[in-house]
Amino acid sequence: LHAYDYPGVDESLTRHWVGHGARVLLQQALTHHAAAERAQDEAYVDAMLARFLDYYGRHLVDLGGPYAGVVDTLIELQNRGARLAVVTNKLEGLSGDILQALDMSRYFDLLIGGDSLPTRKPDPAPALHACQMLKTPVSDALFVGDSITDVSTARAAGCPVVCVRDGYNHGTPADQLGADAVVDTLRELL
């Protein structure tokens, strides 16, 4: 935003915009700054997006890391024979880089990013594709997420869904998303 002469926005606000992809994130930031016409200007947003992705790609895990207990939970799930996939709207390459940087790619059998298929969440195709690739019946899968996008994806695919309370939920509390269950930590899945 600063590179395009807009003021920054508080992280607590941007947390509500995460989950639909970087393009939408930028469009929402522009709309927030009363620049809705710029948010609809594809060339303008394309230029911002390229700059954003370049910066983001160089700073993927500067401020982030796995939530407490996540790695231990993934190890336990693997030990129990679970096949695990990441299904995200983030670009596949960036998602893979994040998993590598956090030394977490070894826990997942599959990564499906927002650009892996012609459609992305909340379309059910990424979840269905994950089940197909993992040779897992949809009814035996469990979709774990943190937003209405994740709940909608799971419902459309026909699999149960659990939401983690502390995530990027677009401002809607996890217990209001319509999931089959809500957990405070991933460890509760065990």
Disulfide bonds with the S-S distance in Angstrom:
none
